[in-house]
Amino acid sequence: MTYTYNYSSPLGEILLAANDNSLTGLWFCGAKYFAAGLEDEREEKLTPAIKETLRWLDEYFSGSEPGFMPPVELFGSDFRRRVWTKLMDIPYGETVTYGELVKRLGVKSAQAVGGAVGHNPISIVVPCHRVLGADGSLTGYAGGVDKKARLLELERKHGK
């Protein structure tokens, strides 16, 4: 069963999705790929994973680096899961370019990496907003480039 919950963030409404054990989705409402892969049959419920994610989001949006990670389960191809896992290695308040990410992954296709980053199903927690264009530009973000800029500003303002 899939469970959902709506969260009101300072940047707009966010939909959370979880199974019995882990967070499986987090999307800004209206984002590109919004609720992609989310089952039609679902129930609104505050599961332990959703509660933990709400606590994480409250800390994050208050300007603090959360000192914990909610349980997440990433569904996608092996390649996409590998990219998404590598995103979680980017420290709070820091950024990398797509080119750097390609090198860290040891792959050749920047386009494939970009596609995986763009289809990240757990926004913010899996920090795809920390990936920039080669020139440092705020290229692409499924939630909107304006939200990407605000997330990065929040982290820079309150970073280490």
N, C-alpha and C positions, 0 to 999 in steps of 0.2 A: 504494500500500500504506500502511496505517496501522500505526504502531508504538506500543507502550505501554510504560510503566515505572511501577512503584510506588515512591513516596518516603515514608519515615517522617519526618513533621514533628513538632515539639513539640505540635502541635494535633491530630494524628491522621494516618492514612494518606491519601495523595494519589495519584490516578491522573493520569499525564501521557500525552498523546497527541501524536503528531507525524507529519508526512509526511516525505519525503526531505529537505526543506529547512527546515521551520519547526515550531514548537510550534503545535498546533491545539486542544488541550484541556488543562485542568488543573482537576480537581474533587476536593473532599474526599469520601472514600468515604462513601456514605450520604446525600450532599447531595440536596436537591431538584434535579431535572433532571440527576442524576448520569449522566455519560457520554452525555448527549443528543447525538444525531447521530453518535455513534461507530459506525463500521462494525463489523459482526459479524466480518468476516474481518480479523484483525490479528495482529501478531507482537510478542512482547516482545523489545525490542532497544534498546540504548543508541546512539541515533543522535547525530550531532554537535549537533543542536538540543536533544535531551533532555539531553545532557551539559552544554551551556551553561545550560540551565534549572536543572539540579541545582546547578551552581555558583552561579547567581543565588539559588536558594532557600536554599542553605547560608549565603550572605552575609546574606540578608534575615533568616533566623531566628537568626543570631548577633547581631542587633541593629544591623547596619550597613546603610546605604542602598546597594544595589548600584550601582556606577558604570557599569553597562552594561545593555543590554536584550537578552534572548535573542531570536532571530528568531521572530516570531509571524505567523500567518496566520489571519485572522478569517473564518469562514464564517457567513453569515446574510444577511438582507435588507440593502439599501443603507442603510435607516434604522438598523437595529441596528448595522451596522458603523460608521456615523457616530457613534452614541452611544458605542460601545466605544472608538473612537479618541479621543473627547473625554475619556473616563475617564483615559486615559493622560497627559492634561495636568494632572491633579490631583497636586501635588507630594507626595512622601513626608512623612508626618507632618501633613498638612493634610487638611481635609475641606470638602465643599460640601454644600449641601442639594439635594434634588431640584428645588426651585424655581430655585435658582441654575443648576443644570445645564440646565434647560429654557431659561432666558434665554441661556446661553452657546451653546446649539444653535440658538436663534432659532426655536423651534417653539412650538406652543400646547398640545399634549397632554402633561400631566405623567404621565397614565396610560400612554401609549405609551412615554415615556422610562423610567418605572418598570418596565414589562414588559421593555424591552430590557436595562436594568441587571440585572434579576433573572435573565435568561437568558444572561448573560455566560458564554461557554464557557471562558474562560481566567482563572479566579479568581486573586487575589493579584497576578499579573503585570499584568493589566489590572485596576486597583484599584477594583472596584465597592464594596469595603468602606469606601471613603472617602466614600460618599454617605449623608447623614443625612436624617431627617425635618425638616420646617420648624422644629420646636422643638428640634432637635438630638438627637432620640431615635434610637436604633439600630433603625430600622425595617427589617425584612426583610433577609435575607441567605441565599442558597440553601444555604450551608454551615452555617448556624445562627447566630443572633444572638450566642450565647456565643463563637463563633470570631471573629465580626466585632469584638466588644469586645476580645478578646485581640490581634487584629491591630492595631487602633488603639492599644491600650496599648503594644504593642511599638514602634510607630512614634513615639509621643509620648515614650516613655522614652528612646529613642535618637535622636530627631529632631534637627534642626539648632537 
